[in-house]
Amino acid sequence: MEEVLSVNSLKKYYGRFPAVQDVSFQVGQGQVFGLLGPNGSGKTTLLGCISGILNPSSGNFNWFKGEAFDDARKKVGSLIETPNFFPYLSASENLKICAKVKKTNPADIDRVLDETGLLARKNDAFRKFSLGMKQRLAIAAALLGNPTVLVLDEPTNGLDPEGINEIRDLILRQQKMGKTVLLASHLLYEVEKVCTDVVILKKGNVLKSGKVNEILAGTGSLKISAENPEKLGQMLGTLSGIAEIREESGVFTVKLSDNQSPANINETLVNAGVRVNHLQVTKSDLESEFLKLIKE
């Protein structure tokens, strides 16, 4: 996978306050890459640094394997702060102003309105738009010039469930079109829904990073029962990679750690002659893993 962005030991201080501390990660072509963390975790500061809005205190970042930043930024569409659209101007008129500021061809406006589902409302005043439509127009502004990368800071913030679904579908459509999306959010459920990869931040530090499915793999729990509960309990107590075992009425709830899987446990029990009559896998979710990391 071709590398789009490399962030290397990046730090950002405001006076003595460390907003971002020694953050490193790489983003590949076609990924929907999530920066996940609560408010104050450094997400917006980090996006500001890689977008050229802020200067890092130390460390560095490279777009497109070290391409000159002025050239690279033409390939990146950013939504760090919601643009100040004029309420009495139409969607199309507002985007004409954005195109002039970005020095892009205004002929591109109908395309980005179509991609964001707003083409039929191009002549409607911005003030008549719902929150979801306003956010889609902001993303349309980021799409002007057909960038290969989108950088979105909290794109679903303040939206109702319908608006959140609209933005989620829009992000996934952009990925299918071959674009790379860098998404900052504190909404764990949304990151889990759309992101392929994630960096989890707390107070400017990276707590964990990797592919979302790998972070969640092997971190769920099992409910197991057998014809001989006593033997089952004894066997479970000898296995590695089990963080916790609870028993209630002959049913064992087993919480797995990173180096254990339900398949391995089932195979071990069968080989030991334990006849399992019920095995239910309960997958963890990103919220559970996030809260566990924050607590730790």
C-alpha positions as CSV (number, residue, x, y, z in Angstrom):
1,M,0.0,0.0,0.0
2,E,1.4,3.4,-1.0
3,E,2.2,5.7,1.8
4,V,0.2,9.0,1.8
5,L,1.2,10.5,5.2
6,S,4.0,9.8,7.6
7,V,4.0,11.5,11.1
8,N,7.3,11.1,13.0
9,S,7.8,11.9,16.7
10,L,5.6,15.0,16.3
11,K,5.3,17.3,19.4
12,K,3.4,20.5,19.9
13,Y,3.7,22.7,23.0
14,Y,1.6,25.7,24.0
15,G,4.1,27.3,26.4
16,R,4.9,24.5,28.7
17,F,1.7,22.6,28.0
18,P,2.2,19.5,25.8
19,A,-0.8,19.3,23.4
20,V,0.8,16.6,21.3
21,Q,3.5,14.3,22.6
22,D,5.8,12.2,20.4
23,V,3.1,11.0,18.0
24,S,4.0,8.7,15.1
25,F,1.9,6.9,12.6
26,Q,1.6,6.3,8.9
27,V,-1.5,6.5,6.6
28,G,-1.8,4.5,3.5
29,Q,-3.6,5.1,0.2
30,G,-7.3,4.2,0.4
31,Q,-7.5,4.0,4.2
32,V,-10.1,5.7,6.3
33,F,-7.8,6.5,9.2
34,G,-9.3,7.6,12.5
35,L,-7.8,9.8,15.2
36,L,-9.8,8.8,18.2
37,G,-9.8,10.5,21.6
38,P,-11.8,12.6,24.0
39,N,-11.9,16.4,23.9
40,G,-8.5,17.7,24.8
41,S,-6.6,14.7,23.5
42,G,-4.7,16.6,20.8
43,K,-6.7,15.6,17.7
44,T,-7.4,19.1,16.4
45,T,-3.9,20.3,17.2
46,L,-2.4,17.3,15.3
47,L,-4.6,18.0,12.3
48,G,-3.6,21.6,12.4
49,C,0.1,20.7,12.3
50,I,-0.2,18.4,9.3
51,S,-2.4,20.9,7.5
52,G,0.1,23.7,7.8
53,I,-2.1,25.7,10.2
54,L,0.2,25.2,13.2
55,N,4.0,24.7,13.4
56,P,5.1,21.6,15.3
57,S,7.5,22.2,18.3
58,S,9.6,19.2,17.1
59,G,9.3,16.1,15.0
60,N,8.1,16.2,11.4
61,F,5.5,14.9,8.9
62,N,5.7,14.1,5.2
63,W,2.9,14.0,2.7
64,F,3.3,11.7,-0.3
65,K,6.8,10.5,0.6
66,G,8.4,13.9,1.1
67,E,6.7,15.9,-1.7
68,A,7.1,19.7,-1.3
69,F,4.4,20.9,1.1
70,D,3.0,23.5,-1.3
71,D,2.5,20.9,-3.9
72,A,1.2,18.3,-1.5
73,R,-1.4,20.6,0.1
74,K,-3.1,20.9,-3.4
75,K,-3.9,17.2,-3.1
76,V,-5.4,17.5,0.4
77,G,-8.9,18.8,1.1
78,S,-9.3,19.9,4.8
79,L,-12.2,20.6,7.0
80,I,-10.6,21.6,10.3
81,E,-13.0,24.4,11.1
82,T,-16.4,24.8,9.5
83,P,-16.3,27.4,6.8
84,N,-18.2,30.6,7.5
85,F,-20.7,30.4,4.7
86,F,-22.9,33.4,4.0
87,P,-26.5,32.5,5.1
88,Y,-28.4,34.4,2.3
89,L,-26.2,33.1,-0.5
90,S,-27.0,29.8,-2.2
91,A,-24.9,26.7,-1.9
92,S,-23.5,27.3,-5.4
93,E,-22.7,30.9,-4.6
94,N,-20.9,30.1,-1.4
95,L,-18.8,27.5,-3.2
96,K,-17.8,30.0,-5.8
97,I,-16.3,32.1,-3.1
98,C,-14.5,29.0,-1.7
99,A,-13.2,28.1,-5.2
100,K,-11.8,31.6,-5.6
101,V,-10.0,31.4,-2.2
102,K,-8.6,27.9,-3.0
103,K,-7.8,29.0,-6.6
104,T,-9.7,26.0,-8.1
105,N,-11.9,25.9,-11.2
106,P,-15.5,27.0,-10.4
107,A,-16.6,24.5,-13.0
108,D,-15.9,21.8,-10.3
109,I,-18.8,23.1,-8.1
110,D,-21.6,21.0,-9.7
111,R,-19.4,17.8,-9.3
112,V,-18.8,18.3,-5.6
113,L,-22.5,19.2,-5.0
114,D,-23.4,16.0,-6.7
115,E,-21.0,13.9,-4.7
116,T,-22.4,15.3,-1.5
117,G,-26.0,14.9,-2.5
118,L,-26.7,18.7,-2.7
119,L,-26.9,19.3,-6.5
120,A,-30.7,19.5,-6.4
121,R,-30.4,22.2,-3.7
122,K,-27.6,24.2,-5.3
123,N,-29.7,27.4,-5.7
124,D,-31.2,27.2,-2.1
125,A,-30.0,29.7,0.5
126,F,-27.5,28.2,3.0
127,R,-29.8,29.4,5.9
128,K,-32.5,26.9,4.8
129,F,-30.2,23.9,5.1
130,S,-30.4,21.4,7.9
131,L,-27.3,20.8,10.1
132,G,-26.5,17.7,8.1
133,M,-26.8,19.6,4.8
134,K,-24.6,22.4,6.1
135,Q,-21.9,19.9,7.1
136,R,-22.1,18.2,3.7
137,L,-21.7,21.6,2.1
138,A,-18.5,22.1,4.2
139,I,-17.2,18.7,2.9
140,A,-18.1,19.8,-0.6
141,A,-15.9,22.8,-0.1
142,A,-13.1,20.5,1.0
143,L,-13.7,18.4,-2.2
144,L,-13.1,21.3,-4.5
145,G,-10.2,20.7,-6.8
146,N,-10.7,16.9,-6.5
147,P,-8.1,16.2,-3.7
148,T,-6.8,12.7,-3.2
149,V,-6.9,13.0,0.6
150,L,-9.7,14.4,2.9
151,V,-8.8,15.6,6.4
152,L,-12.0,15.9,8.5
153,D,-12.1,17.2,12.1
154,E,-15.3,16.0,13.9
155,P,-17.4,16.0,10.8
156,T,-20.5,14.6,12.6
157,N,-20.2,16.8,15.7
158,G,-23.7,18.1,16.7
159,L,-25.6,16.2,14.1
160,D,-28.7,14.1,14.7
161,P,-28.7,10.4,13.8
162,E,-29.9,11.1,10.3
163,G,-27.2,13.7,9.8
164,I,-24.6,11.3,11.1
165,N,-25.7,8.6,8.7
166,E,-25.4,11.1,5.8
167,I,-21.8,12.0,6.7
168,R,-20.9,8.3,7.3
169,D,-22.2,7.3,3.8
170,L,-20.4,10.2,2.2
171,I,-17.1,9.2,3.8
172,L,-17.5,5.6,2.6
173,R,-18.4,6.7,-0.9
174,Q,-15.2,8.8,-1.0
175,Q,-13.2,5.8,0.0
176,K,-14.8,3.7,-2.7
177,M,-13.8,6.3,-5.2
178,G,-10.2,5.8,-4.1
179,K,-9.7,8.7,-1.8
180,T,-7.9,8.5,1.6
181,V,-9.7,10.0,4.6
182,L,-8.1,11.1,7.8
183,L,-10.9,11.5,10.3
184,A,-10.7,12.9,13.9
185,S,-13.6,12.1,16.2
186,H,-14.6,11.4,19.8
187,L,-17.6,9.3,18.6
188,L,-16.3,5.8,19.1
189,Y,-19.2,4.1,17.4
190,E,-18.7,6.2,14.2
191,V,-15.0,5.5,14.1
192,E,-15.7,1.8,14.4
193,K,-18.3,2.0,11.6
194,V,-16.2,3.8,9.0
195,C,-12.5,3.5,9.8
196,T,-10.1,0.9,8.7
197,D,-7.3,2.0,11.0
198,V,-7.1,4.1,14.2
199,V,-4.8,5.9,16.5
200,I,-6.2,6.3,20.1
201,L,-5.0,9.5,21.8
202,K,-5.2,10.6,25.4
203,K,-3.6,14.0,26.5
204,G,-1.5,14.1,23.3
205,N,-0.1,10.6,23.8
206,V,-0.7,7.5,21.5
207,L,-2.3,4.8,23.7
208,K,-2.7,2.3,20.9
209,S,-2.7,2.2,17.1
210,G,-3.4,-0.3,14.4
211,K,-6.2,-1.8,12.2
212,V,-9.6,-1.5,13.9
213,N,-10.4,-5.2,13.3
214,E,-7.0,-6.2,14.8
215,I,-7.5,-4.0,17.9
216,L,-10.9,-5.7,18.4
217,A,-9.8,-9.2,17.6
218,G,-9.4,-11.5,20.5
219,T,-10.6,-8.9,23.0
220,G,-14.2,-10.2,23.5
221,S,-15.5,-12.8,25.8
222,L,-16.9,-16.3,25.7
223,K,-19.8,-18.0,27.4
224,I,-19.0,-21.7,27.8
225,S,-20.8,-24.6,29.4
226,A,-20.0,-28.4,29.3
227,E,-21.4,-31.7,30.5
228,N,-18.8,-31.7,33.3
229,P,-18.7,-28.1,34.6
230,E,-16.0,-28.9,37.2
231,K,-13.6,-30.3,34.6
232,L,-14.4,-27.3,32.4
233,G,-13.5,-24.9,35.2
234,Q,-10.3,-26.7,35.9
235,M,-9.2,-26.6,32.3
236,L,-10.0,-23.0,31.8
237,G,-7.9,-22.2,34.9
238,T,-4.8,-23.7,33.2
239,L,-5.1,-21.8,29.9
240,S,-3.0,-18.7,29.1
241,G,-4.4,-15.6,27.5
242,I,-7.5,-15.4,29.7
243,A,-7.9,-12.2,31.7
244,E,-10.9,-13.2,33.8
245,I,-13.2,-16.2,34.5
246,R,-16.6,-16.0,36.1
247,E,-19.0,-18.9,36.7
248,E,-22.8,-18.8,37.3
249,S,-25.0,-21.8,37.4
250,G,-22.4,-23.9,35.5
251,V,-21.9,-21.3,32.7
252,F,-18.5,-19.8,32.5
253,T,-17.9,-16.3,31.2
254,V,-14.3,-16.0,29.9
255,K,-12.7,-12.6,29.1
256,L,-9.9,-13.0,26.5
257,S,-6.7,-11.1,26.3
258,D,-4.9,-10.2,23.1
259,N,-3.0,-13.5,22.6
260,Q,-6.0,-15.9,22.9
261,S,-8.8,-16.8,20.5
262,P,-12.1,-18.7,20.9
263,A,-11.0,-21.2,18.3
264,N,-7.9,-22.1,20.3
265,I,-9.8,-22.5,23.5
266,N,-12.4,-24.7,21.8
267,E,-9.7,-26.9,20.3
268,T,-7.9,-27.2,23.6
269,L,-11.0,-28.3,25.4
270,V,-11.9,-30.8,22.8
271,N,-8.4,-32.3,22.9
272,A,-8.7,-32.6,26.7
273,G,-11.9,-34.5,26.5
274,V,-14.2,-31.7,27.7
275,R,-17.5,-32.0,25.9
276,V,-18.6,-28.4,25.3
277,N,-22.4,-28.1,24.8
278,H,-22.5,-24.3,24.5
279,L,-20.0,-21.7,23.3
280,Q,-21.0,-18.2,22.5
281,V,-18.6,-15.5,21.3
282,T,-19.3,-11.9,22.3
283,K,-17.1,-9.5,20.4
284,S,-15.7,-6.4,22.1
285,D,-16.4,-3.0,20.6
286,L,-14.1,0.0,20.1
287,E,-15.9,1.8,22.9
288,S,-15.1,-0.9,25.4
289,E,-11.4,-1.0,24.3
290,F,-11.2,2.8,24.4
291,L,-12.6,3.1,27.9
292,K,-10.3,0.3,29.1
293,L,-7.3,2.1,27.7
294,I,-8.3,5.4,29.1
295,K,-8.8,3.8,32.6
296,E,-5.4,2.1,32.4
